[in-house]
């Protein structure tokens, strides 16, 4: 194990550090620390550091390895060096100084990825003071960013990590037509700000919402009252974004011309006298909302669209085609099965539930076979949560959706279903070159399960980010002060025990 130590968790109120938690649980090894990253680009992204971990090599031995890349290997090994996957296969040699994890009888998968979470912006305890997901001051709040409200000490994050989740997209809520930018985060246990957990190189997303939510929220305000009003609001927003981009394009051209001619004599006037050199062009006023939508039009910000009904998803695909952008994923999408062919043709994923339906009119035509039928049509199915409890068992949600499809004769392999909450989710977030499958060169975000991940009896026993442990069941279970005292009669937690004997140093 690494000799580095976790920093104590900071309580958001600022009243105290989690000293008691640190005393009762011990000081576990510190999770990976990102190397210094370059300045963000125009879309707010930073390049992925070349070095993601300075921990020792780690070799997982003799496991069932589900790669999510087409292969399921029985009794194989996985080697992690420098925080990245070095090799996958049987009989791998342990480098000098490697930590060896005996995973006999266990199953290893990529880290779980949730494309739709509000953890940290709707934090626990569920107080008004923690409700920061919906900026309802306008139907179009493209100018806000979820990361500005993200609280990385939300106790719900600890529970999600214990369910194998290593990465999640944190979205604004669905009150608005355009709710603002999402942020992709890593569930590291010692984070003190969003900057500590932003996924390096991940593009921002844009949260949009169709249907009942915007018209319900703004029906008694100066906003859309009907689906007609919703559609008009989308058109207005993207038309203004196009015009804003044209304004900036003209400025850049004019400024380039000015730079080119700067210092040259000005053309003579009609009287033969030297003309006055032109003034330097001034940039247009900056609009952060239109800037966000402009980056959507350029494909640098990925659209994630809360939308339930097939007709509305079809209309949103048409809107996107009109303005020249793509919708990366429809979320919830309970009627995705009705337009599975259109979604597949458009290259648009659907982030769906296994069996949530019927809680409002637009959610009434859901079926259990939704994800399976999308998969059968060649589309990209994803199982998401939108829930602080559902995020803890996305593997089980995928299992329900997989078996519902198999019951009607859809061919779905275990690897296919695994991709629904790993590889496909990574693609939707624009990070599939880094995570989502167990392949050499990718970040070693890994879950060691007690058994078959599609069994209700299976638990995540070990969770790693960049090859470093962030959760070890019974040994490394980070927590916060908010859970202390909930059961005052209980005995204090046991001190942290030594690493289980299944881990040893290779010589």
Rosetta blueprint (number, residue, H / E / L):
1 X L
2 X L
3 X L
4 X L
5 X E
6 X L
7 X L
8 X L
9 X L
10 X E
11 X L
12 X L
13 X L
14 X L
15 X L
16 X L
17 X E
18 X L
19 X H
20 X H
21 X H
22 X H
23 X H
24 X H
25 X H
26 X L
27 X L
28 X L
29 X E
30 X L
31 X L
32 X L
33 X L
34 X L
35 X L
36 X L
37 X L
38 X L
39 X L
40 X L
41 X L
42 X L
43 X L
44 X L
45 X L
46 X L
47 X L
48 X L
49 X L
50 X L
51 X L
52 X L
53 X L
54 X L
55 X L
56 X L
57 X L
58 X E
59 X E
60 X E
61 X E
62 X E
63 X E
64 X E
65 X E
66 X E
67 X L
68 X L
69 X L
70 X L
71 X L
72 X E
73 X E
74 X E
75 X E
76 X E
77 X E
78 X E
79 X E
80 X E
81 X E
82 X L
83 X L
84 X E
85 X E
86 X E
87 X E
88 X E
89 X E
90 X L
91 X L
92 X L
93 X L
94 X L
95 X L
96 X L
97 X L
98 X L
99 X E
100 X E
101 X E
102 X E
103 X L
104 X L
105 X L
106 X L
107 X E
108 X E
109 X E
110 X E
111 X L
112 X E
113 X E
114 X E
115 X E
116 X E
117 X E
118 X L
119 X L
120 X L
121 X L
122 X E
123 X L
124 X L
125 X L
126 X L
127 X L
128 X H
129 X H
130 X H
131 X E
132 X L
133 X L
134 X L
135 X L
136 X L
137 X L
138 X L
139 X L
140 X E
141 X L
142 X L
143 X L
144 X L
145 X E
146 X H
147 X H
148 X H
149 X L
150 X L
151 X L
152 X L
153 X L
154 X L
155 X H
156 X H
157 X H
158 X H
159 X H
160 X H
161 X H
162 X H
163 X L
164 X L
165 X E
166 X E
167 X E
168 X E
169 X E
170 X E
171 X L
172 X L
173 X L
174 X L
175 X L
176 X L
177 X L
178 X E
179 X E
180 X E
181 X E
182 X E
183 X E
184 X E
185 X E
186 X E
187 X L
188 X L
189 X L
190 X L
191 X L
192 X L
193 X L
194 X H
195 X H
196 X H
197 X L
198 X E
199 X L
200 X L
201 X L
202 X L
203 X L
204 X L
205 X E
206 X E
207 X E
208 X E
209 X E
210 X L
211 X L
212 X H
213 X H
214 X H
215 X H
216 X H
217 X H
218 X H
219 X L
220 X L
221 X L
222 X L
223 X L
224 X L
225 X L
226 X L
227 X H
228 X H
229 X H
230 X H
231 X H
232 X H
233 X H
234 X H
235 X H
236 X H
237 X H
238 X H
239 X H
240 X H
241 X H
242 X H
243 X H
244 X H
245 X H
246 X H
247 X H
248 X H
249 X H
250 X H
251 X H
252 X H
253 X H
254 X H
255 X H
256 X H
257 X H
258 X H
259 X H
260 X H
261 X H
262 X L
263 X L
264 X L
265 X L
266 X L
267 X L
268 X E
269 X L
270 X L
271 X L
272 X L
273 X L
274 X E
275 X L
276 X L
277 X L
278 X L
279 X L
280 X L
281 X L
282 X L
283 X L
284 X L
285 X L
286 X L
287 X L
288 X H
289 X H
290 X H
291 X H
292 X H
293 X H
294 X H
295 X H
296 X H
297 X H
298 X L
299 X L
300 X L
301 X L
302 X E
303 X E
304 X E
305 X E
306 X E
307 X E
308 X L
309 X L
310 X H
311 X H
312 X H
313 X H
314 X H
315 X H
316 X H
317 X H
318 X H
319 X H
320 X H
321 X H
322 X H
323 X H
324 X L
325 X L
326 X L
327 X E
328 X E
329 X E
330 X E
331 X E
332 X E
333 X L
334 X L
335 X L
336 X H
337 X H
338 X H
339 X H
340 X H
341 X H
342 X H
343 X H
344 X H
345 X H
346 X H
347 X L
348 X L
349 X E
350 X E
351 X E
352 X E
353 X L
354 X L
355 X L
356 X L
357 X L
358 X L
359 X L
360 X L
361 X H
362 X H
363 X H
364 X L
365 X L
366 X L
367 X L
368 X L
369 X L
370 X H
371 X H
372 X H
373 X H
374 X H
375 X H
376 X H
377 X L
378 X L
379 X L
380 X L
381 X E
382 X E
383 X E
384 X L
385 X L
386 X L
387 X L
388 X L
389 X L
390 X H
391 X H
392 X H
393 X H
394 X H
395 X H
396 X H
397 X H
398 X H
399 X H
400 X H
401 X H
402 X H
403 X H
404 X H
405 X H
406 X H
407 X H
408 X L
409 X L
410 X L
411 X L
412 X L
413 X L
414 X H
415 X H
416 X H
417 X H
418 X H
419 X H
420 X L
421 X L
422 X L
423 X H
424 X H
425 X H
426 X H
427 X H
428 X H
429 X L
430 X L
431 X L
432 X L
433 X L
434 X L
435 X L
436 X L
437 X L
438 X L
439 X L
440 X L
441 X L
442 X L
443 X E
444 X L
445 X L
446 X E
447 X E
448 X E
449 X E
450 X L
451 X L
452 X L
453 X L
454 X L
455 X L
456 X L
457 X L
458 X L
459 X L
460 X E
461 X E
462 X E
463 X E
464 X E
465 X E
466 X L
467 X L
468 X E
469 X E
470 X E
471 X E
472 X E
473 X L
474 X L
475 X L
476 X E
477 X L
478 X L
479 X L
480 X L
481 X H
482 X H
483 X H
484 X L
485 X L
486 X L
487 X L
488 X L
489 X L
490 X L
491 X L
492 X L
493 X L
494 X L
495 X L
496 X L
497 X L
498 X L
499 X L
500 X L
501 X L
502 X L
503 X E
504 X E
505 X E
506 X L
507 X L
